[in-house]
Amino acid sequence: MHATTTLPRPRDNGADLRSARDARHDRLFRYALMGCALLVLAALLGAAASTAWGGRLAFETFGFKFLWSEAWDAVNGDFGALVPIYGTVVTALIAMLIAVPVSFGIALFLTEVAPNWMRTPIAAAVELLAGIPSIIFGMWGLFVFAPFLAEHVEPWVNDHLGTIPGVGVLFQGPPLGIGMLTAGIVLAIMVIPYISSVMREVFLTVPTRLKESAYALGSTTWEVVWDVVLPYTRSAVIGGIFLGLGRALGETMAVTFVLGNAHQLSASLLMPSNSIASVIANEFTEAYTDLHRSALIALGFLLFLVTFVVLALAKLMLVRLARREGA
Amino acid sequence: MAGSASLYRRRAIKNALALGLGVIATLFGLFWLVWILGVTFIRGIDALKPALFTQMTPPPGADGGLANAFFGSMLMSLMALAIGAPIGVCAGTWLAEYARRTRLGGTIRFLNDILLSAPSIVLGLFVYTLVVAHTRQFSALAGALALALLVIPVVVRTTDEMLQLVPSTMREAALSLGVPQWKMVLQILLRASRAGIVTGILLALARISGETAPLLFTALNNQFWSADVTKPMASVPVVIFQFAMSPFESWHALAWAGAFVVTLFVLALSLISRFLLARSKVTHD
């Protein structure tokens, strides 16, 4: 942007040399900085390429069958990604089902309802939740939350939701405490701060003019939020949700603690399962055959691919609102 | 008349209901925060003892502490900062000063934001295939490298944002005095946005202090004191993981104590950085 121009000064030889030297240093400096920036690019491409390369043995051995085979047999060397993919998707979906409405409620409260003095501290407290390391969520989930669910919630879920025809099968099963439902709830708690802070920020970008016009026409607060604020920020809100989804898909430690590490496909949400990240965390250091390790790295590649797409979409949606703001 | 009155009432009820649900959602969010922090603090303080910082991780059943894990975490975090922070600051500076509106700059900014939220376990796999698979040795250095990959995007982003806040009159004043651009960047811009950049580095430190997934198969774990960066090294989060997943009560207690210390450290860091950020914004305005 601010390229230094060296003005020719034929009479002053010293200054001429100096400005040539400065120009050279400037160029070096600029290339050095650019090199660092390109490292960011290299890190991302490298992560994709190295996991694809590390997983080639699994991809070559199983082909596309790897994606929908539910086998996971370390002894006979037969691996498929279906169970971890299923576990990842189901837990992330449960998380989004809980986190999206709650985050919207929090954003609504923080932008429209709460008195001014309350807004910053509560927003900071919710964001504090994002700062807690995921391993703490995992420990709490395993030692405190799962026993609580097993004792007080899951028997009730079994008796009441489990008897509903059709969806009942989702809620039948032994009250173990750990399982896909627990993992989904823990994930929801973890992504709420991300989604709600994006929603809160974009809600604040809505021009006061627009909102006041709606109020002047007699709208209630809810009608202003639902009919004016939400349509205005729609793309960014979806972006925030995708951001949360990306986090939920890739979250490792908390899920590893409460998902139960069971390689099985079951319709019941109360049953333990496995997610891509938790399989890798649990088995990688214990994988002794090349094929097993390669299958795990291949899972990592799939996870990276999916989260990349989700996060890229999130970013594009967020940029769309920012661009309109700028224009 | 009666119809419109009932319509008004319905709208008012709907409004009250929605706002009430908003309040409940907020209480719901805060409820987990209180519960999780409360449990961590109560169980952690129970298990806290001086031996935690002086003794090594014990075998099951025996007494011990987490001294080697604390040391390992500290060493690897510092190495990760030493690798990641300069790269991050340089890359962020390039984005803000040389590539603010260029296509390459935009692409890198975009990818950096993705790297920021990318699953950390994949970055661990990346370092595994890059380093560990070749050296055939789990090492603290590989662990630090994996953590550095988490440091970089945080620092890039904050540096980029902070430099963009510096008023362009400052750049123009310096350049018009004949200062070469590299000097202007180093001595004026980076100095002006120092507080913000330090905040970014602290945030990055907070992020990696609790990270477990990328260390699992890079630094692995070590039951003993080790300062050799080419060998496996213990870290607090990995030890917590190992101890918490075990069936031994004494290990569980140590895991809670470790969890308490890590949480306290991370929360303190994020509060400090929040404070620094608020202060630096005031001076800019």
Boltz contact constraints between the chains, C-beta under 6 A:
constraints:
  - contact:
      token1: [A, 1]
      token2: [B, 100]
      max_distance: 6.0
  - contact:
      token1: [A, 4]
      token2: [B, 181]
      max_distance: 6.0
  - contact:
      token1: [A, 22]
      token2: [B, 180]
      max_distance: 6.0
  - contact:
      token1: [A, 25]
      token2: [B, 182]
      max_distance: 6.0
  - contact:
      token1: [A, 26]
      token2: [B, 180]
      max_distance: 6.0
  - contact:
      token1: [A, 26]
      token2: [B, 181]
      max_distance: 6.0
  - contact:
      token1: [A, 26]
      token2: [B, 182]
      max_distance: 6.0
  - contact:
      token1: [A, 29]
      token2: [B, 182]
      max_distance: 6.0
  - contact:
      token1: [A, 30]
      token2: [B, 98]
      max_distance: 6.0
  - contact:
      token1: [A, 33]
      token2: [B, 90]
      max_distance: 6.0
  - contact:
      token1: [A, 33]
      token2: [B, 93]
      max_distance: 6.0
  - contact:
      token1: [A, 33]
      token2: [B, 94]
      max_distance: 6.0
  - contact:
      token1: [A, 34]
      token2: [B, 94]
      max_distance: 6.0
  - contact:
      token1: [A, 36]
      token2: [B, 87]
      max_distance: 6.0
  - contact:
      token1: [A, 36]
      token2: [B, 90]
      max_distance: 6.0
  - contact:
      token1: [A, 36]
      token2: [B, 91]
      max_distance: 6.0
  - contact:
      token1: [A, 37]
      token2: [B, 91]
      max_distance: 6.0
  - contact:
      token1: [A, 37]
      token2: [B, 94]
      max_distance: 6.0
  - contact:
      token1: [A, 37]
      token2: [B, 108]
      max_distance: 6.0
  - contact:
      token1: [A, 39]
      token2: [B, 87]
      max_distance: 6.0
  - contact:
      token1: [A, 40]
      token2: [B, 91]
      max_distance: 6.0
  - contact:
      token1: [A, 40]
      token2: [B, 108]
      max_distance: 6.0
  - contact:
      token1: [A, 40]
      token2: [B, 112]
      max_distance: 6.0
  - contact:
      token1: [A, 41]
      token2: [B, 108]
      max_distance: 6.0
  - contact:
      token1: [A, 43]
      token2: [B, 149]
      max_distance: 6.0
  - contact:
      token1: [A, 44]
      token2: [B, 111]
      max_distance: 6.0
  - contact:
      token1: [A, 44]
      token2: [B, 115]
      max_distance: 6.0
  - contact:
      token1: [A, 47]
      token2: [B, 122]
      max_distance: 6.0
  - contact:
      token1: [A, 47]
      token2: [B, 126]
      max_distance: 6.0
  - contact:
      token1: [A, 50]
      token2: [B, 126]
      max_distance: 6.0
  - contact:
      token1: [A, 50]
      token2: [B, 129]
      max_distance: 6.0
  - contact:
      token1: [A, 50]
      token2: [B, 130]
      max_distance: 6.0
  - contact:
      token1: [A, 51]
      token2: [B, 125]
      max_distance: 6.0
  - contact:
      token1: [A, 54]
      token2: [B, 129]
      max_distance: 6.0
  - contact:
      token1: [A, 102]
      token2: [B, 25]
      max_distance: 6.0
  - contact:
      token1: [A, 102]
      token2: [B, 28]
      max_distance: 6.0
  - contact:
      token1: [A, 105]
      token2: [B, 21]
      max_distance: 6.0
  - contact:
      token1: [A, 105]
      token2: [B, 22]
      max_distance: 6.0
  - contact:
      token1: [A, 105]
      token2: [B, 25]
      max_distance: 6.0
  - contact:
      token1: [A, 106]
      token2: [B, 25]
      max_distance: 6.0
  - contact:
      token1: [A, 106]
      token2: [B, 26]
      max_distance: 6.0
  - contact:
      token1: [A, 106]
      token2: [B, 29]
      max_distance: 6.0
  - contact:
      token1: [A, 108]
      token2: [B, 22]
      max_distance: 6.0
  - contact:
      token1: [A, 109]
      token2: [B, 22]
      max_distance: 6.0
  - contact:
      token1: [A, 109]
      token2: [B, 23]
      max_distance: 6.0
  - contact:
      token1: [A, 109]
      token2: [B, 26]
      max_distance: 6.0
  - contact:
      token1: [A, 113]
      token2: [B, 19]
      max_distance: 6.0
  - contact:
      token1: [A, 113]
      token2: [B, 22]
      max_distance: 6.0
  - contact:
      token1: [A, 126]
      token2: [B, 29]
      max_distance: 6.0
  - contact:
      token1: [A, 129]
      token2: [B, 33]
      max_distance: 6.0
  - contact:
      token1: [A, 131]
      token2: [B, 266]
      max_distance: 6.0
  - contact:
      token1: [A, 131]
      token2: [B, 270]
      max_distance: 6.0
  - contact:
      token1: [A, 133]
      token2: [B, 210]
      max_distance: 6.0
  - contact:
      token1: [A, 133]
      token2: [B, 262]
      max_distance: 6.0
  - contact:
      token1: [A, 133]
      token2: [B, 266]
      max_distance: 6.0
  - contact:
      token1: [A, 135]
      token2: [B, 212]
      max_distance: 6.0
  - contact:
      token1: [A, 135]
      token2: [B, 237]
      max_distance: 6.0
  - contact:
      token1: [A, 135]
      token2: [B, 240]
      max_distance: 6.0
  - contact:
      token1: [A, 136]
      token2: [B, 40]
      max_distance: 6.0
  - contact:
      token1: [A, 136]
      token2: [B, 259]
      max_distance: 6.0
  - contact:
      token1: [A, 136]
      token2: [B, 263]
      max_distance: 6.0
  - contact:
      token1: [A, 139]
      token2: [B, 244]
      max_distance: 6.0
  - contact:
      token1: [A, 139]
      token2: [B, 259]
      max_distance: 6.0
  - contact:
      token1: [A, 140]
      token2: [B, 36]
      max_distance: 6.0
  - contact:
      token1: [A, 140]
      token2: [B, 39]
      max_distance: 6.0
  - contact:
      token1: [A, 144]
      token2: [B, 39]
      max_distance: 6.0
  - contact:
      token1: [A, 189]
      token2: [B, 32]
      max_distance: 6.0
  - contact:
      token1: [A, 192]
      token2: [B, 29]
      max_distance: 6.0
  - contact:
      token1: [A, 220]
      token2: [B, 11]
      max_distance: 6.0
  - contact:
      token1: [A, 220]
      token2: [B, 15]
      max_distance: 6.0
  - contact:
      token1: [A, 221]
      token2: [B, 15]
      max_distance: 6.0
  - contact:
      token1: [A, 222]
      token2: [B, 15]
      max_distance: 6.0
  - contact:
      token1: [A, 222]
      token2: [B, 18]
      max_distance: 6.0
  - contact:
      token1: [A, 246]
      token2: [B, 117]
      max_distance: 6.0
  - contact:
      token1: [A, 247]
      token2: [B, 117]
      max_distance: 6.0
  - contact:
      token1: [A, 250]
      token2: [B, 119]
      max_distance: 6.0
  - contact:
      token1: [A, 252]
      token2: [B, 121]
      max_distance: 6.0
  - contact:
      token1: [A, 252]
      token2: [B, 213]
      max_distance: 6.0
  - contact:
      token1: [A, 253]
      token2: [B, 212]
      max_distance: 6.0
  - contact:
      token1: [A, 253]
      token2: [B, 213]
      max_distance: 6.0
  - contact:
      token1: [A, 277]
      token2: [B, 121]
      max_distance: 6.0
  - contact:
      token1: [A, 280]
      token2: [B, 121]
      max_distance: 6.0
  - contact:
      token1: [A, 281]
      token2: [B, 216]
      max_distance: 6.0
  - contact:
      token1: [A, 284]
      token2: [B, 217]
      max_distance: 6.0
  - contact:
      token1: [A, 285]
      token2: [B, 217]
      max_distance: 6.0
  - contact:
      token1: [A, 297]
      token2: [B, 125]
      max_distance: 6.0
  - contact:
      token1: [A, 300]
      token2: [B, 122]
      max_distance: 6.0
  - contact:
      token1: [A, 300]
      token2: [B, 125]
      max_distance: 6.0
  - contact:
      token1: [A, 303]
      token2: [B, 119]
      max_distance: 6.0
  - contact:
      token1: [A, 304]
      token2: [B, 122]
      max_distance: 6.0
  - contact:
      token1: [A, 307]
      token2: [B, 119]
      max_distance: 6.0
  - contact:
      token1: [A, 311]
      token2: [B, 114]
      max_distance: 6.0
  - contact:
      token1: [A, 311]
      token2: [B, 117]
      max_distance: 6.0
  - contact:
      token1: [A, 315]
      token2: [B, 113]
      max_distance: 6.0
